[in-house]
Each structure stands twice: as structure tokens, then as C-alpha cells.
Amino acid sequence: MEESSRRKLNLGIVCHPAYGGSGVVASELGLELAARGHHVHFFSHSLPFRVPDAHPNTFFHEVEVTSYPLFKYPPYTLALATKLAEVCRKQPLDVLHVHYAIPHAVAAWLCTQMLPPEQRPATITTLHGTDITLVGLDNSFFEITRFSLDRSDGITAVSDQLAGETLRCFSTGRPVKIIPNFVDSDKFTPELRSQSRRSAFARPGEFLLGHLSNFRPVKRVLDVIRTFHILHRDLPARLVMIGEGVDLEPARNLAAELGILEHITFLGPVDRVPEVLSQLDLFLLPSEYESFGLAALEAMACGVPVVASSTGGLPEVVEDGKCGYLCEVGDVRTMAERAAELLGDKQKITRFSAAARERARNEFEPSRIVDTYEDFYLQIIGETSESESPGSDD
């Protein structure tokens, strides 16, 4: 990517490093910004899995938490705030962009309170879903979540639905800017599909389905297994499960109980996600809730239609009846029927595949969305007016 003509900024990006949409988006955004010539400082307790070592214009600051018998749980929020302040004193940041409200937005506010006014970065909180709809609404975190949002200089959300939910639940006085996730359609592409790669997962004549997530309960990974079980009765098929988390073993156990374990490959976390997604015929995402559905978008960019739950921001990503199908949460029978309908009709799945690829390329292309983030940064630090900054506010 060519460097941006805008002023080069010193940016801090705080994210969870593990498998999951918020960490992926933060990592990819940071790398795109670094490619434009900005200096990007990543903060986390370990290197985010999509951030390579020694990448140009990027710097990683590991947050170390000292174990001490007095504390039942290590005080990560305090360690993070301390690390942020430490870096800001040595090399002031223009913007501190935190992904996922808890605990990052709190740590960002604490950081600003430790610094003199001239060293305080502007703070932006990007909401990704369960930080608002699940964690943030818990009685243990509600007040601190609302406080940290009110103290943020800017708030963004990855979908219209999430922005509306945030305003409804927290009544924050801050506007919420909607900036969707993006996908690099040169990296996630059908051109990676090959018989040799595909043969690692499926035999000739077998359909190949897949799922990618952090295997948390909200992803309803067991519904992936149940959907595949129904589909497998009528069609020769294999399933690839990408990722890891608390529901990994329950998913293995259910597959064994249903007698389909030998038809499923549990890959765990993988570095070369596009090379796996591009081999699929269909992607399954039966989540309880998705604020956006980045995994679905990455599959679509690879030309893979999606059968998913009609929940959260997924209808803003997957056009029902064009790029895939949306079903009620938990309705595994209908999901299996929709999947069979697509796989059994070569013309239809070819049409859906092309539409999925085209939507990913046209609507969620990186440069336009990263432009919006750049303009929002400048707006927040007072170098552009709101009317000059593209994008929509809720």
C-alpha cells in the first residue's frame, strides 16, 4: 500500500492478542496504518497473532504482570495503564486506540490521569460486541464500562446494530461513529484454492465446510457439529474447524458421540487462514451473537458462501439469499437444509460465491475504511472538522 499524504501520527493500539475478531481487526488496522507511514505501537500481554515480528513502523510493548500471592488474579489493567504511561512519557502518542472496552478503555483513562496534559494522547475506544452486550452489561462491569466510554475522546462501533445497542444500554453522552471491519481481498482470495491444498481435508467428490472462531459459548460451536451431522446424512462432506477455546473439547466429544469425528478436522489456530478458507465450499457461523462477523467476511472474500445466524450485525455483512443464508439462532435443521440447498445446486452456489466475493471487495475494502479511521484520528485531535471526516454516526 502507498503511504498516505496525511500527517504521520504516533499511534498506540491496545488489543487482546488471542484468536477473535477484535484482536484481528486491531492487528490488521495497525499493519495497514504502518504501511501508510504512521508509527504504530501495539500493547498487549503477548504479540497479537496476526502481527509479525520486526514489521516496518510497528513496535510491540509487552505488558508484564507480576505474580504476587496477595492477588488472586493478576492486576492486568493496572499493569497495562502503567506500560501505556511509560511509553507516552518516552515517546508521546497522538492517539491511543483501544479495542474492546474491558479492560482497555479503563486502562487508557488511567494512563491519561498519570500524565501531564501536554503528554496525554487522545483516546478512542472501538467496540466489538461482547465487550458491550455481555461483559459490559454484567453488574460487575456496567458502571466502569459506562464511565470509560464517557471518558473516551471518541467511540467507534463495527456495525449499526452495535452502535444502537451501545447507545440504548449505556446512554453515553458520546456519539458512536460506525466504522465497519474490512478484509484484504488480495490476501483472502479464491485464487488460493487448489486441489493439492484441498486434498489435505477432503477426498474427491466430497464437499468441504468450515468454521472459524475462538470457540467461546457465544459462537455456538456445538451447533456447527449438529448442523454438519444433519447435512452429512445426505451428502458426502467434511468439516474443518479452525480455532481453539473452551468449547473445543465439548465439540470433539459431541462429534464422537454422533459418530462423525472421523469426518472432521480440528486444526486449532492457524497462521495461514486464507489458504484454508479458500478451500471451502461453505462456511458455517451459527453464533448466538455477532456484532459484525469478521470470519464470515473473510470467507466471503475467498468466494465462500456463508450460512449463519440472523443476529447482531451479520445481516449487515451477509446478504441473505445472495451471499448465503441467514437462519434463526439455534435452528440447526434449517441451517443444514440451506447448506444442502446450496451444495446441491452447482449454478446457485457458483452465483452465491461470486456475489460473496464481490460484496467483500466492494463494500469492505481496506483503503476506504482505513481512510475513515485516519480522518477520525485527525478529527479527534482537532486537525480536521467533523464535516470533513467521512463515515456515519449513529
Phi, psi and omega per residue, in radians:
M1 nan 2.452 3.107
E2 -1.279 2.641 3.113
E3 -1.172 2.532 3.114
S4 -1.253 2.629 3.079
S5 -1.442 -0.137 3.118
R6 -1.229 2.870 3.097
R7 -1.033 2.429 3.134
K8 -1.380 2.290 -3.041
L9 -1.933 2.709 2.916
N10 -1.696 2.020 -2.996
L11 -2.086 2.401 2.993
G12 -1.870 2.274 3.096
I13 -2.101 2.159 -3.132
V14 -1.964 2.249 -3.103
C15 -2.685 2.871 2.949
H16 -1.375 2.402 -3.017
P17 -1.488 -0.237 -2.973
A18 -1.414 3.036 3.060
Y19 -0.944 2.305 -3.134
G20 2.655 2.665 -3.025
G21 -1.050 -0.708 -3.072
S22 -1.127 -0.727 3.116
G23 -1.173 -0.678 3.124
V24 -1.124 -0.839 -3.112
V25 -1.093 -0.792 3.135
A26 -1.049 -0.759 -3.128
S27 -1.127 -0.851 -3.106
E28 -1.145 -0.680 3.099
L29 -1.092 -0.799 3.131
G30 -1.037 -0.729 -3.140
L31 -1.176 -0.671 3.090
E32 -1.118 -0.735 3.138
L33 -1.164 -0.674 3.102
A34 -1.107 -0.660 3.114
A35 -1.137 -0.367 3.108
R36 -1.564 0.031 3.062
G37 1.744 -0.043 3.067
H38 -1.301 2.650 3.029
H39 -1.596 2.094 -3.018
V40 -2.017 2.122 3.131
H41 -1.860 2.030 3.092
F42 -1.604 2.396 3.099
F43 -2.182 2.187 3.054
S44 -2.964 3.035 -3.141
H45 -1.415 -0.204 2.976
S46 -2.689 2.825 -3.075
L47 -1.069 2.166 3.083
P48 -0.938 2.408 -2.903
F49 -1.188 -0.286 3.078
R50 -1.747 0.121 3.103
V51 -1.778 2.031 3.139
P52 -1.303 2.721 3.042
D53 -1.186 2.581 3.008
A54 0.945 0.782 3.098
H55 -1.517 2.418 -3.098
P56 -0.966 2.381 3.079
N57 1.168 0.220 3.092
T58 -2.062 2.595 -3.128
F59 -2.411 2.369 -3.131
F60 -1.957 2.281 3.119
H61 -2.059 1.871 -3.114
E62 -1.340 2.299 3.105
V63 -1.636 1.920 -3.122
E64 -1.707 2.343 -3.140
V65 -1.997 2.129 -3.133
T66 -1.336 2.266 3.077
S67 -1.413 2.287 -3.120
Y68 -2.500 2.305 -3.030
P69 -0.993 -0.434 -3.131
L70 -1.119 -0.543 -3.069
F71 -1.687 2.189 3.043
K72 -1.168 -0.707 3.109
Y73 -2.144 2.359 3.128
P74 -1.026 2.388 -3.090
P75 -1.399 1.291 -3.041
Y76 -1.090 -0.685 -3.110
T77 -1.008 -0.751 -3.141
L78 -1.193 -0.702 3.107
A79 -1.121 -0.689 3.120
L80 -1.144 -0.814 3.132
A81 -1.032 -0.711 3.125
T82 -1.117 -0.768 3.129
K83 -1.111 -0.731 3.122
L84 -1.048 -0.818 -3.127
A85 -1.135 -0.670 3.131
E86 -1.054 -0.798 -3.138
V87 -1.204 -0.713 -3.129
C88 -1.086 -0.576 3.113
R89 -1.204 -0.641 -3.102
K90 -1.399 -0.695 -3.110
Q91 -2.533 1.624 -3.038
P92 -0.935 2.390 3.101
L93 -1.703 2.490 3.058
D94 -1.305 -0.751 -3.073
V95 -2.401 2.392 2.994
L96 -1.940 1.891 -3.032
H97 -1.840 1.907 -3.088
V98 -1.814 2.386 -3.138
H99 -1.933 2.171 -3.095
Y100 1.470 2.039 -2.957
A101 -1.079 -0.770 -3.064
I102 -1.784 2.195 -0.070
P103 -1.690 0.208 -2.898
H104 -1.207 -0.689 -3.139
A105 -1.145 -0.626 3.096
V106 -1.129 -0.791 3.133
A107 -1.091 -0.660 3.130
A108 -1.102 -0.748 3.124
W109 -1.129 -0.766 3.108
L110 -1.035 -0.707 3.112
C111 -1.006 -0.832 -3.102
T112 -1.105 -0.551 -3.122
Q113 -1.277 -0.366 3.113
M114 -1.497 -0.158 -3.034
L115 -1.901 2.631 2.986
P116 -1.173 2.703 -3.048
P117 -0.898 -0.669 -3.075
E118 -1.245 -0.235 3.131
Q119 -1.858 0.012 -3.074
R120 -1.377 2.170 3.053
P121 -1.348 2.722 2.922
A122 -1.198 2.544 -3.101
T123 -2.032 2.304 3.099
I124 -2.188 2.294 3.099
T125 -1.935 2.154 3.028
T126 -1.791 2.180 -3.119
L127 -1.626 2.399 -3.050
H128 -2.068 -0.106 3.070
G129 2.413 -1.576 -3.032
T130 -1.204 -0.274 3.017
D131 -1.134 -0.387 3.097
I132 -1.833 -0.862 -2.990
T133 -1.379 -0.347 -3.090
L134 -2.136 -1.154 -3.093
V135 -1.143 -0.855 -3.049
G136 -1.121 -0.492 -3.132
L137 -1.491 -0.184 3.076
D138 -1.105 2.441 -3.108
N139 -0.966 -0.528 -3.116
S140 -1.207 -0.376 -3.014
F141 -2.174 -0.109 -2.993
F142 -1.013 -0.911 -3.064
E143 -1.134 -0.731 -3.124
I144 -1.229 -0.540 3.065
T145 -1.158 -0.833 3.127
R146 -1.079 -0.737 3.121
F147 -1.042 -0.828 -3.072
S148 -1.187 -0.566 3.061
L149 -1.176 -0.754 3.128
D150 -1.104 -0.498 -3.119
R151 -1.561 -0.141 3.083
S152 -1.282 2.483 3.087
D153 -1.299 -0.444 3.097
G154 -2.637 2.584 3.122
I155 -2.261 2.330 3.002
T156 -2.177 2.732 3.066
A157 -2.346 2.665 -3.001
V158 -1.520 -0.054 3.103
S159 -2.699 2.781 3.047
D160 -1.012 -0.756 -3.072
Q161 -1.074 -0.754 -3.120
L162 -1.198 -0.675 3.106
A163 -1.062 -0.792 3.122
G164 -1.098 -0.712 3.130
E165 -1.133 -0.676 3.129
T166 -1.106 -0.828 -3.133
L167 -1.141 -0.648 -3.130
R168 -1.193 -0.754 -3.023
C169 -1.434 -0.577 -2.996
F170 -1.947 -0.205 3.104
S171 0.844 0.681 -3.133
T172 -1.209 2.545 3.130
G173 -1.373 -0.098 -3.134
R174 -1.552 2.435 2.984
P175 -1.196 2.684 3.124
V176 -1.984 2.035 -3.135
K177 -1.513 2.328 -3.112
I178 -1.647 1.984 3.053
I179 -2.249 1.879 -3.061
P180 -1.223 2.889 3.018
N181 -1.221 2.967 -3.100
F182 -2.433 2.931 3.104
V183 -2.478 2.436 3.088
D184 -1.463 1.782 -3.061
S185 -1.354 -0.072 2.959
D186 -1.445 -0.523 3.102
K187 -1.476 -0.784 3.092
F188 -1.674 1.735 -2.974
T189 -2.525 2.564 3.061
P190 -1.123 -0.287 -3.103
E191 -1.145 -0.272 3.103
L192 -1.397 -0.173 -3.121
R193 -1.183 2.287 3.102
S194 -2.649 2.639 -3.123
Q195 -1.132 -0.599 -3.126
S196 -1.169 -0.735 3.103
R197 -1.188 -0.743 -3.096
R198 -1.132 -0.588 -3.096
S199 -1.137 -0.267 3.075
A200 -1.238 -0.311 -3.073
F201 -2.078 -0.494 -3.041
A202 -2.493 2.606 3.070
R203 -1.466 2.825 3.055
P204 -0.980 2.374 3.140
G205 1.573 -0.142 3.104
E206 -1.705 2.458 3.009
F207 -1.399 2.656 -3.130
L208 -2.147 2.071 3.107
L209 -1.916 2.779 -3.123
G210 -2.595 2.841 3.073
H211 -2.533 2.486 3.126
L212 -2.375 2.161 3.085
S213 -2.933 -3.078 3.046
N214 -1.653 0.198 3.001
F215 0.990 0.596 2.999
R216 -1.495 2.797 -3.115
P217 -0.957 -0.590 -3.114
V218 -1.110 -0.371 3.129
K219 -1.398 -0.212 3.126
R220 0.884 0.916 -3.105
V221 -1.066 -0.572 3.127
L222 -1.126 -0.488 3.064
D223 -1.225 -0.496 3.027
V224 -1.075 -0.798 -3.140
I225 -1.130 -0.758 -3.132
R226 -1.139 -0.711 3.108
T227 -1.099 -0.803 3.134
F228 -1.107 -0.651 3.128
H229 -1.041 -0.768 3.121
I230 -1.160 -0.787 -3.116
L231 -1.120 -0.684 -3.049
H232 -1.151 -0.365 3.107
R233 -1.095 -0.556 -3.014
D234 -1.949 -0.329 -3.085
L235 -2.285 2.496 3.042
P236 -1.248 2.049 -3.024
A237 -2.661 2.755 3.037
R238 -2.246 2.769 -3.111
L239 -2.254 2.355 3.069
V240 -1.976 2.195 3.131
M241 -1.926 2.036 -3.082
I242 -1.908 2.197 3.106
G243 2.176 -3.095 3.111
E244 -2.687 2.904 -3.131
G245 2.756 -2.990 -2.999
V246 -1.129 -0.442 -3.118
D247 -1.655 0.200 3.118
L248 -1.126 -0.917 -3.128
E249 -1.159 -0.738 3.031
P250 -0.997 -0.617 3.111
A251 -1.184 -0.741 3.076
R252 -1.062 -0.777 -3.107
N253 -1.118 -0.729 3.116
L254 -1.132 -0.735 3.113
A255 -1.059 -0.710 3.102
A256 -1.144 -0.743 3.141
E257 -1.088 -0.634 -3.124
L258 -1.503 -0.055 3.088
G259 1.333 0.428 -3.104
I260 -2.107 0.192 -3.069
L261 -1.033 -0.640 -3.100
E262 -1.205 -0.241 3.134
H263 -1.722 0.116 -3.087
I264 -2.145 2.351 3.042
T265 -1.894 2.056 3.046
F266 -1.644 1.844 -3.024
L267 -1.496 -0.368 -2.981
G268 1.260 -2.949 3.093
P269 -1.229 2.444 3.141
V270 -2.248 2.604 3.126
D271 -1.390 -0.683 -3.044
R272 -1.731 1.199 -3.103
V273 -1.042 -0.777 -3.115
P274 -1.016 -0.610 -3.110
E275 -1.180 -0.444 3.095
V276 -1.508 -0.851 -3.105
L277 -1.014 -0.658 -3.082
S278 -1.179 -0.248 3.127
Q279 -1.496 -0.183 -3.012
L280 -1.369 2.692 2.958
D281 -1.668 -0.456 -3.058
L282 -2.729 2.521 3.129
F283 -2.015 2.346 -3.118
L284 -1.926 2.287 3.109
L285 -2.506 1.413 -3.044
P286 -1.582 0.670 -2.979
S287 -1.066 2.671 2.977
E288 -1.164 -0.668 3.142
Y289 -2.726 2.442 3.001
E290 -2.413 2.117 3.101
S291 -1.176 -0.479 -3.135
F292 -2.473 -1.119 -3.106
G293 1.811 0.976 -3.094
L294 -1.066 -0.676 -3.140
A295 -1.068 -0.668 3.093
A296 -1.111 -0.741 3.139
L297 -1.118 -0.709 3.127
E298 -1.135 -0.666 3.061
A299 -1.115 -0.771 3.135
M300 -1.043 -0.702 3.122
A301 -1.079 -0.495 3.081
C302 -1.453 0.100 -3.138
G303 1.347 0.474 -3.108
V304 -1.890 2.043 3.079
P305 -1.110 2.754 -3.026
V306 -2.148 2.347 2.931
V307 -1.971 2.046 -2.968
A308 -2.491 3.050 3.052
S309 -1.356 2.538 3.048
S310 -1.535 1.434 -3.022
T311 -2.575 2.626 3.057
G312 0.964 -2.280 -3.107
G313 -1.588 0.036 -3.106
L314 -1.026 -0.678 3.085
P315 -1.100 -0.295 3.077
E316 -1.424 -0.237 -3.116
V317 -1.851 -0.920 -3.063
V318 -1.698 1.998 3.072
E319 -1.343 1.948 -3.095
D320 -1.075 2.239 3.135
G321 1.468 0.016 3.130
K322 -2.211 -0.892 3.135
C323 -1.787 -0.133 -3.071
G324 2.874 -2.764 3.135
Y325 -2.320 2.522 3.070
L326 -1.976 2.332 -3.076
C327 -2.231 2.874 3.091
E328 -1.128 2.553 3.105
V329 -1.017 2.263 3.093
G330 1.520 -0.111 -3.100
D331 -1.526 1.310 -3.045
V332 -1.191 -0.513 3.137
R333 -1.142 -0.800 3.113
T334 -1.142 -0.663 3.091
M335 -1.046 -0.777 3.129
A336 -1.121 -0.680 3.130
E337 -1.142 -0.746 3.115
R338 -1.134 -0.712 3.112
A339 -1.085 -0.789 3.132
A340 -1.108 -0.667 3.114
E341 -1.039 -0.762 3.132
L342 -1.220 -0.854 -3.079
L343 -1.143 -0.477 -3.106
G344 -1.498 -0.051 -3.097
D345 -2.221 1.737 -3.037
K346 -1.068 -0.708 -3.136
Q347 -1.148 -0.719 -3.112
K348 -1.172 -0.794 -3.096
I349 -1.194 -0.522 3.049
T350 -1.155 -0.727 3.126
R351 -1.150 -0.780 3.128
F352 -1.116 -0.678 -3.141
S353 -1.082 -0.809 3.126
A354 -1.111 -0.704 -3.139
A355 -1.169 -0.662 3.120
A356 -1.116 -0.814 3.129
R357 -1.070 -0.788 -3.092
E358 -1.137 -0.709 3.127
R359 -1.135 -0.743 3.126
A360 -1.074 -0.733 -3.098
R361 -1.247 -0.686 -3.028
N362 -1.467 -0.696 -2.992
E363 -1.686 -0.374 -3.020
F364 -2.271 0.669 -3.100
E365 -1.339 2.407 -2.990
P366 -1.044 -0.791 -2.937
S367 -1.065 -0.718 -3.123
R368 -1.156 -0.716 -3.094
I369 -1.286 -0.668 3.077
V370 -1.175 -0.604 3.003
D371 -0.953 -0.766 -3.116
T372 -1.110 -0.731 3.081
Y373 -1.094 -0.789 3.132
E374 -1.007 -0.807 -3.142
D375 -1.132 -0.624 3.123
F376 -1.180 -0.697 3.061
Y377 -0.990 -0.860 -3.097
L378 -1.133 -0.643 3.092
Q379 -1.101 -0.779 -3.085
I380 -1.146 -0.628 3.141
I381 -1.566 0.110 2.979
G382 1.493 0.366 -3.104
E383 -1.788 -0.111 2.970
T384 -2.466 2.800 3.077
S385 -1.558 2.843 -3.128
E386 -1.084 -0.595 -3.104
S387 -1.204 -0.357 3.127
E388 -1.508 -0.195 -3.051
S389 -1.680 2.091 -3.139
P390 -1.244 2.960 3.122
G391 1.862 2.972 -3.069
S392 -2.001 2.603 3.027
D393 -1.960 2.561 3.057
D394 -1.493 nan nan
